[in-house]
Amino acid sequence: MFLSCKEAQQALFEGLTGDDVLRRASAVGSFAGVMRTNLISMLDGIGLAEHLGLQATGDLFTTRPELLHSPSMIFYPAFYSGNNYSGSPGPDSLPLLSAFLDQVLTAELALIPDALVIPLGRAVRNRAVLARLSSSLGSHGHRSKLFALHREEMAAQVAGWLA
């Protein structure tokens, strides 16, 4: 969020307006840092770039951002017991977050019914496509092992999505 705001500020300073500012802010802030690096590596590893006709999945954040929609499950600051909400307890067990997921996120994803949904983070609902990627993306030490274990399954899901 911080990086997005800084980029939006810079774009406004440069005289950009409206959608141009939003595109720049989104491109910079979307999955910034190590998470983006890991995500790109894994998505390249399951063949997403080839299926989309890209040189690399990183192009989604640079030269082909129109192919990427990156909503957040919870895109407002959320607190639980006075602390930043970390995904525990699960959002399904908290009425406000559960309602947000069912009413806002579900409606947003319904607008793009043919999208390949790639859930990220610990609190992801397992019914989403490529749910195994979310458990492989974390910063824990087993990330590479989990990804290798499920790589072929996820690659088949990507290929099936495009079939």
C-alpha positions as CSV (number, residue, x, y, z in Angstrom):
1,M,0.0,0.0,0.0
2,F,2.8,2.4,0.9
3,L,4.6,1.8,-2.4
4,S,1.3,2.3,-4.3
5,C,0.7,5.6,-2.6
6,K,4.2,6.8,-3.3
7,E,3.9,5.9,-6.9
8,A,0.5,7.6,-7.2
9,Q,2.0,10.7,-5.7
10,Q,4.9,10.6,-8.2
11,A,2.5,10.1,-11.1
12,L,0.3,13.0,-10.0
13,F,3.5,15.2,-9.6
14,E,4.3,14.2,-13.2
15,G,0.9,15.5,-14.3
16,L,-0.8,12.2,-14.9
17,T,-4.5,11.8,-13.9
18,G,-7.2,9.2,-13.5
19,D,-6.6,5.7,-14.8
20,D,-3.0,6.4,-15.6
21,V,-2.3,7.2,-11.9
22,L,-4.1,4.1,-10.8
23,R,-2.3,1.8,-13.3
24,R,1.1,3.1,-12.2
25,A,0.2,2.7,-8.5
26,S,-1.2,-0.8,-9.1
27,A,1.8,-2.0,-11.1
28,V,4.3,-0.9,-8.4
29,G,2.3,-2.0,-5.4
30,S,0.8,-5.3,-6.5
31,F,2.5,-8.1,-4.7
32,A,5.6,-5.9,-4.2
33,G,8.9,-7.3,-3.0
34,V,9.8,-10.9,-2.2
35,M,6.2,-12.0,-2.7
36,R,6.2,-10.8,-6.3
37,T,9.6,-12.4,-6.9
38,N,8.4,-15.8,-5.6
39,L,5.1,-15.5,-7.4
40,I,6.7,-14.8,-10.7
41,S,9.2,-17.7,-10.3
42,M,6.4,-20.1,-9.4
43,L,4.0,-19.0,-12.2
44,D,6.9,-19.2,-14.7
45,G,7.6,-22.7,-13.3
46,I,4.0,-23.9,-14.1
47,G,4.0,-22.5,-17.6
48,L,1.7,-19.5,-17.2
49,A,3.8,-17.2,-19.2
50,E,3.9,-19.5,-22.2
51,H,0.2,-20.1,-22.1
52,L,-0.4,-16.3,-22.1
53,G,2.2,-15.7,-24.9
54,L,4.5,-13.7,-22.5
55,Q,8.3,-13.8,-22.2
56,A,7.9,-14.1,-18.5
57,T,5.1,-13.8,-15.9
58,G,6.8,-10.6,-14.7
59,D,5.4,-9.0,-17.8
60,L,2.0,-9.0,-16.0
61,F,3.4,-6.3,-13.7
62,T,5.3,-4.3,-16.4
63,T,4.3,-4.5,-20.1
64,R,1.0,-6.4,-19.9
65,P,-0.8,-5.3,-16.7
66,E,-4.1,-5.4,-18.6
67,L,-4.0,-9.2,-18.2
68,L,-3.7,-9.0,-14.4
69,H,-6.4,-8.3,-11.9
70,S,-5.2,-8.5,-8.4
71,P,-8.0,-8.0,-5.9
72,S,-7.4,-8.5,-2.2
73,M,-9.6,-10.8,-0.1
74,I,-9.7,-8.0,2.4
75,F,-8.6,-4.7,0.9
76,Y,-9.3,-2.4,3.9
77,P,-7.2,-2.4,7.1
78,A,-8.6,-5.1,9.3
79,F,-8.0,-5.6,13.0
80,Y,-8.7,-8.4,15.3
81,S,-8.3,-8.2,19.1
82,G,-6.5,-4.8,18.7
83,N,-3.9,-6.1,16.2
84,N,-3.6,-6.3,12.4
85,Y,-5.7,-9.2,11.2
86,S,-3.3,-11.9,10.1
87,G,-5.8,-14.4,8.8
88,S,-6.4,-16.2,12.0
89,P,-9.1,-17.0,13.0
90,G,-10.2,-17.8,9.4
91,P,-12.3,-15.1,7.7
92,D,-15.2,-17.6,7.5
93,S,-15.5,-17.5,11.3
94,L,-15.8,-13.7,11.5
95,P,-19.2,-12.5,10.4
96,L,-18.1,-9.2,9.0
97,L,-15.2,-10.6,7.0
98,S,-17.3,-13.6,5.9
99,A,-20.0,-11.2,4.6
100,F,-17.3,-9.1,2.8
101,L,-16.0,-12.2,1.0
102,D,-19.4,-13.5,0.1
103,Q,-20.8,-10.2,-1.1
104,V,-17.9,-8.1,-2.3
105,L,-15.1,-10.4,-3.5
106,T,-17.5,-13.0,-4.9
107,A,-19.3,-10.3,-6.9
108,E,-16.0,-8.9,-8.1
109,L,-14.8,-12.2,-9.3
110,A,-18.1,-12.9,-11.0
111,L,-17.4,-10.0,-13.3
112,I,-14.5,-12.0,-14.8
113,P,-15.9,-15.5,-15.0
114,D,-13.2,-16.9,-17.2
115,A,-10.3,-15.7,-15.1
116,L,-7.7,-18.1,-13.7
117,V,-7.9,-17.4,-9.9
118,I,-4.7,-17.8,-8.1
119,P,-5.3,-17.4,-4.4
120,L,-2.4,-16.3,-2.2
121,G,-1.9,-16.2,1.5
122,R,-2.7,-18.4,4.5
123,A,-6.4,-17.6,4.8
124,V,-7.3,-18.6,1.2
125,R,-10.4,-20.7,0.7
126,N,-9.4,-24.0,-0.7
127,R,-12.1,-24.2,-3.3
128,A,-10.3,-21.6,-5.4
129,V,-8.2,-22.6,-8.4
130,L,-4.5,-23.3,-7.8
131,A,-5.0,-23.2,-4.0
132,R,-1.8,-25.2,-3.6
133,L,0.2,-22.2,-4.9
134,S,-1.0,-20.2,-1.9
135,S,0.6,-22.6,0.6
136,S,3.8,-22.7,-1.5
137,L,4.2,-19.0,-1.7
138,G,4.8,-18.2,2.0
139,S,8.1,-17.3,3.4
140,H,8.4,-20.5,5.4
141,G,11.3,-22.8,4.8
142,H,9.2,-25.5,3.1
143,R,8.1,-23.2,0.2
144,S,10.3,-24.8,-2.5
145,K,9.5,-28.4,-1.4
146,L,5.8,-27.7,-1.4
147,F,6.0,-26.1,-4.8
148,A,8.0,-29.0,-6.3
149,L,5.5,-31.5,-4.8
150,H,2.5,-29.8,-6.5
151,R,4.1,-28.2,-9.6
152,E,2.8,-30.7,-12.1
153,E,-0.7,-30.6,-10.7
154,M,-0.7,-26.8,-10.9
155,A,0.7,-26.8,-14.4
156,A,-2.1,-29.1,-15.5
157,Q,-4.6,-26.7,-14.0
158,V,-3.2,-23.8,-16.0
159,A,-3.2,-25.9,-19.2
160,G,-6.8,-27.0,-18.5
161,W,-7.9,-23.4,-17.9
162,L,-6.8,-22.4,-21.3
163,A,-8.2,-25.5,-23.1
